[in-house]
Amino acid sequence: MDFHLDVSKFLTEQEVAAVLRDGDRRAKRSPLTAQQLIIFRLATGAGLRASTIAGLRLIDLHLDSDPPLIRIPNGIAKRRRNGPGKRRKPTLVPLAWSESTLLALRAWKAQRLAGGATPADLVVCSSSGRPLDRRHVRDKFRALLRGTRDADGAPVFPAERLQGLTTHTGRHTFASLALKAGHTLAEVSQALGHSSTAVTAVYLHADPEGFARRGELLGAALQTEPKPTPSGA
């Protein structure tokens, strides 16, 4: 099977850095932005699909295990063919690949639990606690990008660049950055929950300018501990 990816659907390292820096700044006073930023991190720093983010629960975040990971239950993972009589194992997403994502998720989970949430509650939800669907997750991802400003206050994502960017853009970015950071094709394929490494191999041919080459998955400049932000939204 032949796979093709449009590299314009990836985020560059500079774009990721701009989103995280401006998002961290705005999240300090906006619970809505704080939630949008967590969605961005789950897509770009952990490679999760919109439907997975919508169904993920706090108990699925194993942030203090060795190694730290996200355990995606079969019920919310995308179905794939395993052959007759075979049970698909839960997808295990490594968080040690991106220290900044791990720290942000620890802070978010602690705030949610301190605010009265239980481990069985959703990682992200509406202000009334109701589940989000994948369309809502995608909208929040795009809203964060749309609101991102550079140091001069100019939009980082013009309308023509923003068009077509979704949570799956974050997933594509995660895959390419992970491979370029030195993780094996098999490791990245497993983290993404792909049915085979042939699906993942397409990312070997995507090389948008500005991608990080080694080290921290989201860029060495982003290795700062996130400050506590308001939960909710």
Secondary structure, DSSP 4 states (H G I P E B T S, - for coil): ------GGGSPPHHHHHHHHHHHHHHHTT-HHHHHHHHHHHHHHTT---HHHHHH-BGGGEETTSSS-EEEE-TTTSPP----TTPPPPPEEEESTT-HHHHHHHHHHHHHHHHTT--TTSBSS--TTSPPP-HHHHHHHHHHHHHH-B-TTS-BSS-HHHHTT--HHHHHHHHHHHHHHTT--HHHHHHHHT-SSHHHHGGGGG---TT---SSSTT-GGG-SPPPP-----
